[in-house]
Amino acid sequence: MLVWRARGAVWEGSERLRTDCRLLFSDRFVFHQGLQCCSHTHHFWQLEIVENGMVYAEIGCESRTLLGGSMVLIPHEFVHRFVYRENATRSMSLKFAMDHQSIFSKPYWIGPSSLNTSLVAILARLVPRGRSERLRDRPLVNYTMSALVNTVINSHEKAVVSPSRIATAQKVYDAVVEWDTWPIRIEQISSRLGISVSRISHAFSEYYGEALKSFIDRTRCELVTHHLQFSDMSIKAIAIAMGFDDVHGLSRFCKRVAGLSPRPLRRKLRGELS
């Protein structure tokens, strides 16, 4: 049995498909809003991790908007392209070879989870900025990446989600990302889509592995941090724009989700606070 421990999380690979990944090279860059990576394909696999910001991804015939903490696992020979939709979007792209690759024939869309976040944090410490082909800690990178990829594939293959639930989950995802007035209540999404609250909640968590309420909060936090970092809006104006009753409501939200109140968070995002 393989047991992987990261920040208290445990990944067990007994009686599951086990494949080893071998990193070929990595790209880790910051992208400006509107920049596009044109459609292309290659003979190796790719794990695209959005560290922060927003990326529109087209993989084969599927498309989705990825927020910070999300990622997509792209099989070899799949046509794909990316459009970066926020300034200073940071992305880590790992290109690798893996065993048993011929039996996988679809992209894997991955939302954040405690284990995935822990593994990505380890990779972020090991993978330098820019393009790298030679890594000092390549064995550890390969081991960490293999743990992440196996966790993703086994969790997706284990849970058989019906096509109707997948379609519902994707509609919910798109509705949240494209919502124009905040706050969002799950009941509002249900009403807009004409699908019951329980159905959209279960379909979303089943397909993405994240509670819908958590995803709504994370999306709202991404928009708040974008305003704090890139706009000259006052804290009060941001609170109003994001649907908070007052500045205190925004402050409580930022402390709960981001760990800092708005003003020190703005200074940190702008590099004015270490």
Contacts in CASP RR format, 6 or more apart in sequence:
PFRMAT RR
TARGET T0000
AUTHOR 0000-0000-0000
METHOD contacts of the structure
MODEL  1
MLVWRARGAVWEGSERLRTDCRLLFSDRFVFHQGLQCCSHTHHFWQLEIV
ENGMVYAEIGCESRTLLGGSMVLIPHEFVHRFVYRENATRSMSLKFAMDH
QSIFSKPYWIGPSSLNTSLVAILARLVPRGRSERLRDRPLVNYTMSALVN
TVINSHEKAVVSPSRIATAQKVYDAVVEWDTWPIRIEQISSRLGISVSRI
SHAFSEYYGEALKSFIDRTRCELVTHHLQFSDMSIKAIAIAMGFDDVHGL
SRFCKRVAGLSPRPLRRKLRGELS
1 12 0 8 1.000
1 13 0 8 1.000
1 14 0 8 1.000
2 11 0 8 1.000
2 12 0 8 1.000
2 13 0 8 1.000
2 14 0 8 1.000
2 18 0 8 1.000
3 10 0 8 1.000
3 11 0 8 1.000
3 12 0 8 1.000
3 13 0 8 1.000
4 10 0 8 1.000
4 11 0 8 1.000
4 12 0 8 1.000
4 147 0 8 1.000
5 11 0 8 1.000
6 115 0 8 1.000
6 118 0 8 1.000
6 119 0 8 1.000
6 122 0 8 1.000
6 147 0 8 1.000
7 118 0 8 1.000
7 121 0 8 1.000
8 118 0 8 1.000
9 114 0 8 1.000
9 115 0 8 1.000
9 118 0 8 1.000
11 115 0 8 1.000
11 147 0 8 1.000
11 150 0 8 1.000
11 151 0 8 1.000
13 150 0 8 1.000
13 154 0 8 1.000
16 150 0 8 1.000
16 154 0 8 1.000
16 158 0 8 1.000
17 100 0 8 1.000
17 150 0 8 1.000
17 153 0 8 1.000
17 154 0 8 1.000
17 157 0 8 1.000
18 150 0 8 1.000
19 98 0 8 1.000
19 99 0 8 1.000
19 100 0 8 1.000
19 101 0 8 1.000
19 146 0 8 1.000
19 149 0 8 1.000
19 150 0 8 1.000
19 153 0 8 1.000
20 98 0 8 1.000
20 99 0 8 1.000
20 142 0 8 1.000
20 146 0 8 1.000
21 45 0 8 1.000
21 96 0 8 1.000
21 97 0 8 1.000
21 98 0 8 1.000
21 142 0 8 1.000
21 145 0 8 1.000
21 146 0 8 1.000
21 149 0 8 1.000
22 96 0 8 1.000
22 97 0 8 1.000
22 98 0 8 1.000
22 142 0 8 1.000
23 94 0 8 1.000
23 95 0 8 1.000
23 96 0 8 1.000
23 135 0 8 1.000
23 138 0 8 1.000
23 141 0 8 1.000
23 142 0 8 1.000
23 145 0 8 1.000
24 44 0 8 1.000
24 95 0 8 1.000
24 96 0 8 1.000
24 97 0 8 1.000
24 133 0 8 1.000
25 95 0 8 1.000
25 131 0 8 1.000
25 132 0 8 1.000
25 133 0 8 1.000
26 92 0 8 1.000
26 93 0 8 1.000
26 94 0 8 1.000
26 95 0 8 1.000
26 127 0 8 1.000
26 130 0 8 1.000
26 131 0 8 1.000
26 132 0 8 1.000
26 135 0 8 1.000
27 91 0 8 1.000
27 92 0 8 1.000
27 93 0 8 1.000
27 95 0 8 1.000
27 130 0 8 1.000
27 131 0 8 1.000
28 90 0 8 1.000
28 91 0 8 1.000
28 92 0 8 1.000
28 93 0 8 1.000
28 127 0 8 1.000
28 128 0 8 1.000
28 129 0 8 1.000
28 130 0 8 1.000
28 132 0 8 1.000
29 90 0 8 1.000
29 91 0 8 1.000
29 129 0 8 1.000
29 130 0 8 1.000
30 88 0 8 1.000
30 89 0 8 1.000
30 90 0 8 1.000
31 84 0 8 1.000
31 88 0 8 1.000
31 89 0 8 1.000
31 90 0 8 1.000
31 91 0 8 1.000
32 84 0 8 1.000
32 87 0 8 1.000
32 88 0 8 1.000
32 89 0 8 1.000
33 84 0 8 1.000
33 85 0 8 1.000
33 86 0 8 1.000
33 87 0 8 1.000
33 89 0 8 1.000
34 83 0 8 1.000
34 84 0 8 1.000
34 85 0 8 1.000
35 83 0 8 1.000
35 84 0 8 1.000
36 81 0 8 1.000
36 82 0 8 1.000
36 83 0 8 1.000
36 84 0 8 1.000
37 81 0 8 1.000
37 82 0 8 1.000
37 83 0 8 1.000
38 81 0 8 1.000
39 58 0 8 1.000
39 79 0 8 1.000
39 80 0 8 1.000
39 81 0 8 1.000
40 79 0 8 1.000
40 80 0 8 1.000
40 81 0 8 1.000
41 77 0 8 1.000
41 78 0 8 1.000
41 79 0 8 1.000
41 80 0 8 1.000
42 76 0 8 1.000
42 77 0 8 1.000
42 95 0 8 1.000
43 76 0 8 1.000
43 77 0 8 1.000
44 76 0 8 1.000
44 95 0 8 1.000
44 96 0 8 1.000
44 97 0 8 1.000
45 73 0 8 1.000
45 74 0 8 1.000
45 75 0 8 1.000
45 76 0 8 1.000
45 95 0 8 1.000
45 96 0 8 1.000
45 97 0 8 1.000
45 98 0 8 1.000
45 101 0 8 1.000
46 73 0 8 1.000
46 74 0 8 1.000
46 80 0 8 1.000
46 93 0 8 1.000
46 94 0 8 1.000
46 95 0 8 1.000
46 96 0 8 1.000
47 71 0 8 1.000
47 72 0 8 1.000
47 73 0 8 1.000
47 74 0 8 1.000
47 93 0 8 1.000
47 94 0 8 1.000
47 96 0 8 1.000
47 145 0 8 1.000
47 148 0 8 1.000
47 149 0 8 1.000
48 55 0 8 1.000
48 57 0 8 1.000
48 66 0 8 1.000
48 71 0 8 1.000
48 72 0 8 1.000
48 74 0 8 1.000
48 82 0 8 1.000
48 91 0 8 1.000
48 92 0 8 1.000
48 93 0 8 1.000
49 69 0 8 1.000
49 71 0 8 1.000
49 91 0 8 1.000
49 92 0 8 1.000
49 93 0 8 1.000
49 94 0 8 1.000
49 120 0 8 1.000
49 123 0 8 1.000
50 66 0 8 1.000
50 67 0 8 1.000
50 68 0 8 1.000
50 69 0 8 1.000
50 70 0 8 1.000
50 71 0 8 1.000
50 89 0 8 1.000
50 90 0 8 1.000
50 91 0 8 1.000
51 68 0 8 1.000
51 69 0 8 1.000
51 90 0 8 1.000
51 91 0 8 1.000
51 92 0 8 1.000
51 120 0 8 1.000
51 124 0 8 1.000
52 68 0 8 1.000
52 69 0 8 1.000
52 88 0 8 1.000
52 89 0 8 1.000
52 90 0 8 1.000
52 222 0 8 1.000
52 225 0 8 1.000
53 67 0 8 1.000
53 68 0 8 1.000
53 85 0 8 1.000
53 86 0 8 1.000
53 88 0 8 1.000
53 89 0 8 1.000
53 90 0 8 1.000
53 222 0 8 1.000
53 226 0 8 1.000
54 65 0 8 1.000
54 66 0 8 1.000
54 67 0 8 1.000
54 68 0 8 1.000
54 84 0 8 1.000
54 85 0 8 1.000
54 86 0 8 1.000
54 89 0 8 1.000
54 177 0 8 1.000
54 222 0 8 1.000
55 65 0 8 1.000
55 66 0 8 1.000
55 82 0 8 1.000
55 83 0 8 1.000
55 84 0 8 1.000
55 85 0 8 1.000
55 89 0 8 1.000
55 91 0 8 1.000
56 63 0 8 1.000
56 64 0 8 1.000
56 65 0 8 1.000
56 66 0 8 1.000
56 82 0 8 1.000
56 83 0 8 1.000
56 84 0 8 1.000
56 85 0 8 1.000
57 63 0 8 1.000
57 64 0 8 1.000
57 65 0 8 1.000
57 66 0 8 1.000
57 72 0 8 1.000
57 80 0 8 1.000
57 81 0 8 1.000
57 82 0 8 1.000
58 80 0 8 1.000
58 81 0 8 1.000
58 82 0 8 1.000
59 72 0 8 1.000
59 74 0 8 1.000
59 78 0 8 1.000
59 79 0 8 1.000
59 80 0 8 1.000
59 107 0 8 1.000
60 78 0 8 1.000
60 79 0 8 1.000
60 80 0 8 1.000
60 107 0 8 1.000
62 107 0 8 1.000
62 109 0 8 1.000
64 72 0 8 1.000
64 109 0 8 1.000
64 170 0 8 1.000
64 173 0 8 1.000
65 85 0 8 1.000
65 173 0 8 1.000
65 174 0 8 1.000
65 177 0 8 1.000
66 72 0 8 1.000
66 109 0 8 1.000
67 177 0 8 1.000
67 218 0 8 1.000
67 219 0 8 1.000
67 222 0 8 1.000
68 112 0 8 1.000
68 218 0 8 1.000
68 222 0 8 1.000
69 111 0 8 1.000
69 112 0 8 1.000
69 117 0 8 1.000
69 120 0 8 1.000
70 109 0 8 1.000
70 110 0 8 1.000
70 111 0 8 1.000
70 112 0 8 1.000
71 110 0 8 1.000
71 111 0 8 1.000
71 116 0 8 1.000
71 120 0 8 1.000
72 107 0 8 1.000
72 108 0 8 1.000
72 109 0 8 1.000
72 110 0 8 1.000
73 107 0 8 1.000
73 108 0 8 1.000
73 110 0 8 1.000
73 149 0 8 1.000
73 152 0 8 1.000
73 153 0 8 1.000
74 80 0 8 1.000
74 107 0 8 1.000
75 101 0 8 1.000
75 104 0 8 1.000
75 105 0 8 1.000
75 106 0 8 1.000
75 107 0 8 1.000
76 101 0 8 1.000
78 107 0 8 1.000
80 107 0 8 1.000
82 91 0 8 1.000
84 91 0 8 1.000
86 226 0 8 1.000
87 230 0 8 1.000
88 229 0 8 1.000
88 230 0 8 1.000
92 120 0 8 1.000
92 123 0 8 1.000
92 124 0 8 1.000
92 127 0 8 1.000
94 123 0 8 1.000
94 127 0 8 1.000
94 145 0 8 1.000
96 142 0 8 1.000
96 145 0 8 1.000
98 146 0 8 1.000
98 149 0 8 1.000
104 153 0 8 1.000
108 152 0 8 1.000
108 153 0 8 1.000
108 156 0 8 1.000
109 208 0 8 1.000
110 116 0 8 1.000
110 152 0 8 1.000
111 208 0 8 1.000
111 209 0 8 1.000
111 210 0 8 1.000
112 210 0 8 1.000
112 218 0 8 1.000
113 209 0 8 1.000
113 210 0 8 1.000
115 151 0 8 1.000
116 148 0 8 1.000
116 151 0 8 1.000
116 152 0 8 1.000
119 144 0 8 1.000
119 147 0 8 1.000
119 148 0 8 1.000
119 151 0 8 1.000
120 148 0 8 1.000
122 144 0 8 1.000
123 141 0 8 1.000
123 144 0 8 1.000
123 145 0 8 1.000
123 148 0 8 1.000
126 135 0 8 1.000
126 137 0 8 1.000
126 140 0 8 1.000
126 141 0 8 1.000
126 144 0 8 1.000
127 135 0 8 1.000
127 141 0 8 1.000
128 135 0 8 1.000
135 141 0 8 1.000
155 209 0 8 1.000
159 206 0 8 1.000
161 169 0 8 1.000
161 203 0 8 1.000
161 206 0 8 1.000
161 207 0 8 1.000
165 202 0 8 1.000
165 203 0 8 1.000
165 206 0 8 1.000
165 207 0 8 1.000
166 203 0 8 1.000
166 207 0 8 1.000
168 193 0 8 1.000
168 195 0 8 1.000
168 199 0 8 1.000
168 200 0 8 1.000
168 203 0 8 1.000
168 204 0 8 1.000
169 200 0 8 1.000
169 203 0 8 1.000
169 204 0 8 1.000
169 206 0 8 1.000
169 207 0 8 1.000
169 208 0 8 1.000
170 207 0 8 1.000
171 193 0 8 1.000
171 195 0 8 1.000
172 189 0 8 1.000
172 193 0 8 1.000
172 200 0 8 1.000
172 203 0 8 1.000
172 204 0 8 1.000
172 212 0 8 1.000
173 204 0 8 1.000
173 208 0 8 1.000
173 215 0 8 1.000
175 189 0 8 1.000
175 192 0 8 1.000
175 193 0 8 1.000
176 184 0 8 1.000
176 189 0 8 1.000
176 215 0 8 1.000
176 216 0 8 1.000
176 219 0 8 1.000
177 219 0 8 1.000
181 243 0 8 1.000
182 220 0 8 1.000
182 223 0 8 1.000
182 241 0 8 1.000
182 242 0 8 1.000
182 243 0 8 1.000
183 220 0 8 1.000
183 242 0 8 1.000
183 243 0 8 1.000
183 244 0 8 1.000
184 216 0 8 1.000
184 220 0 8 1.000
186 197 0 8 1.000
186 200 0 8 1.000
186 201 0 8 1.000
186 212 0 8 1.000
186 213 0 8 1.000
186 216 0 8 1.000
187 197 0 8 1.000
189 200 0 8 1.000
189 212 0 8 1.000
190 196 0 8 1.000
190 197 0 8 1.000
190 200 0 8 1.000
193 200 0 8 1.000
200 212 0 8 1.000
201 211 0 8 1.000
201 212 0 8 1.000
204 210 0 8 1.000
204 211 0 8 1.000
204 212 0 8 1.000
204 215 0 8 1.000
205 211 0 8 1.000
205 212 0 8 1.000
208 215 0 8 1.000
217 253 0 8 1.000
217 257 0 8 1.000
218 257 0 8 1.000
220 242 0 8 1.000
220 253 0 8 1.000
220 257 0 8 1.000
221 253 0 8 1.000
221 254 0 8 1.000
221 257 0 8 1.000
221 258 0 8 1.000
223 242 0 8 1.000
224 238 0 8 1.000
224 242 0 8 1.000
224 250 0 8 1.000
224 253 0 8 1.000
224 254 0 8 1.000
224 258 0 8 1.000
224 262 0 8 1.000
225 258 0 8 1.000
225 265 0 8 1.000
225 269 0 8 1.000
227 233 0 8 1.000
227 238 0 8 1.000
227 241 0 8 1.000
227 242 0 8 1.000
228 238 0 8 1.000
228 262 0 8 1.000
228 265 0 8 1.000
228 266 0 8 1.000
228 269 0 8 1.000
229 266 0 8 1.000
229 269 0 8 1.000
229 270 0 8 1.000
231 238 0 8 1.000
233 241 0 8 1.000
235 247 0 8 1.000
235 250 0 8 1.000
235 262 0 8 1.000
235 263 0 8 1.000
235 266 0 8 1.000
236 247 0 8 1.000
238 250 0 8 1.000
238 262 0 8 1.000
239 246 0 8 1.000
239 247 0 8 1.000
239 249 0 8 1.000
239 250 0 8 1.000
242 250 0 8 1.000
244 250 0 8 1.000
244 253 0 8 1.000
247 262 0 8 1.000
250 262 0 8 1.000
251 261 0 8 1.000
251 262 0 8 1.000
254 260 0 8 1.000
254 261 0 8 1.000
254 262 0 8 1.000
254 265 0 8 1.000
255 261 0 8 1.000
258 265 0 8 1.000
259 265 0 8 1.000
260 268 0 8 1.000
264 273 0 8 1.000
267 273 0 8 1.000
END
